[in-house]
Structure formats: structure tokens, C-alpha cells
Amino acid sequence: MEVRRITRFEDVAAAGQLFDVAPRVEATRRFLADERHHLLIAYVEGVPVGMVTGVEMTHPDKGSEMFLYELGVDESYQGRGIGRELTSALARLARDRGCYGMWVVTELDNAAALATYRSAGGVLEGGKVLLEWNFGQAHPGM
């Protein structure tokens, strides 16, 4: 398995099956144009089999941290450590870029995600609550 940081639209389009819906051209170009946005894709024998996206966020009194936005592994490749390796690769990238930490949000009943994140060194933090604002259609294109 090889993990690559993706910077070209063509590479995103070629891995479109790894996303919830086909990547949108303008959104993909905006994502790739921002140096604080990161897309890593795992390849097995040249075939894209998993992806992780991360977004660096900086706050005046805290510095920068990495938000693990989304992780996806092709169903036929799940259970082989690809999600763990992608998560670890994003954590290494975050450290290399000077981030003081990395975080992710997932559902408490998502056992596969929790196992993946824990196996990559993530620690479940109690006492947190997620609040959400939806401005119209939550996910355009879905």
C-alpha cells in the first residue's frame, strides 16, 4: 500500500468512488487550492482504495490543529489497516506542519471508526457535545 498527498483534480476524480457522492469540480478545486486542506489517498497496486481529508485550523491563542474531516475505505478493502494507516499519515502530516494536535468527530455507535481511530493513537474524550447548524441543504449533491 502507498499513501499519497493529492494536489491534482484528476487524482480526486479517479478516486471518486471513495467519496459519499462524486466530487464536485468547483468544490474540489477550492479544496485543493487551499494549502491548509489535505487529501491523502491510499493505493494498492495503483488502485485508489481509501482516502482521508484533513483541515488545519488556527486560533490566535491556541495555534494550529488538524481536523480529520472524513475517512473512507473501499468496502472490499476494509479490515486491512488502511484506515489506520491513512489516519496515522494525516497525524504525521499534522506534526510536520506544526499542529499541536488532531481531532475527529464520529458517532459513539460507530464501532469501526472508533476502533480505527484508537488503533492510530486517538483517545476518546468524554464530556463533549456536538452542536450543528444546517443552512439549507446540508450536503449539496446528495
N, C-alpha and C positions, 0 to 999 in steps of 0.2 A: 504494500500500500504506500502511496505517495500523497502527501498533503501539499497543496499549492495555494498561495495567496493569489486571488484572482483580481485582475485590473482591467480586463477587456470584456466588452459586451458580448462578443462572440462566445467566450467561455461560459458566461452565465446562460446564454441561450442554449448552448449544447448540454447544459445540466438542468434544463427547465423542469424535468420530471421530479427533481428533488424538492421543489417548492410546492406550496399549497395550491397555487394556480400558476399558469405560465407567467414568467417575469414580464412586466410591462416595460416597454422600451424607455420611456422618459424617466420613470422611477429608477430603473436600473442605471441609466446614465448619470442621474443625480447622485445615486448611492456611490457609484464608482468614482465620481469626480471629487468626492469629499475625502481627504486624507485621514479623517477620523473614523471613517466607515471601513469595516474589514469583512471580506468574504473569503473563507477558506474552503476548498473543495478537496475531498479525498478521492483518489483514483485507484482502481485495481485493474491492472493490465490496460491502462489507458481509458477505462470507462469510469465516468463520474458516479460514485456510489454514496456520497454523503456530503453535507455542507453544514457550515456554521457561520453565522453572521455576528459581528460584534460592533458596538458603537462606543467610542471613547467619549466620556462626558467629563467636563472640567467645571469645578466650582471654586470661587475665589478663596474660600477658607479651607478647602479640602485637597485641592489638586485634582488629578485625573484618575478616573477609574474606568474599567471596561464593563459594559453591559452586554452580556451574552443575550442577543436578541432572539435568535432562533437556531435550533439544531435539527437536522433531518438526515436520516439514513434510509436508503432504499430498503424496502421491506425484505427483499431477498438477501440482504447483507447484514441485517440486524443480528445482534448477539455475537459479533465477531470482534468487538473492541473498537470499531470505527468511530462511534460516538465519543468514547472516552479519549481516543487519540485526537479527534477534532477539538474537543473541549480543552485538552492539555495544550494543544498547539496554539489555541487562542490565548490561553493563560500565559504561555511563553512570550507570545507577541505583545501582550499587555505589559509584562515585566520589561521587555526590551524597549518599549515605548515610554517607560517611566510611570506607568499606572501603579497606584498603591494597592489596588485590589480589583476583583472582578465579581460580578453578581448576576443572578438569573432569577426569574420568577417562573414557577410551574405549579401545577395543581398538586395538593397533598396526596391525591389518589393516583397520581401518575407514577406508578412504581418503576417503570422502565427509565423514565427521565431522572428520578431521584437516585436510582442505582448508578446510572451513568455519571451524573454529576458528583456523587460521593466517591466513585471509583477514581475520578480525576482530581480528587482533593477538596471538593466542595463540602461545606459544613452547613447543615440545616440550622437556621437561626430562628428561634421561637419568638413569639410576641409581635410578629409583623402582620400587617393588614394591607391588602392591595385595594386601592380605590381607583375607579376608572371613569373617564369622561368619554362618551361617544358623541361625535359631531356628525350626525347623519349616518351614512353607510360606513360601518366600521372598517371594512376591508374592500375597497373598490376592486371590482373584477371578480369577486367571489359570488 
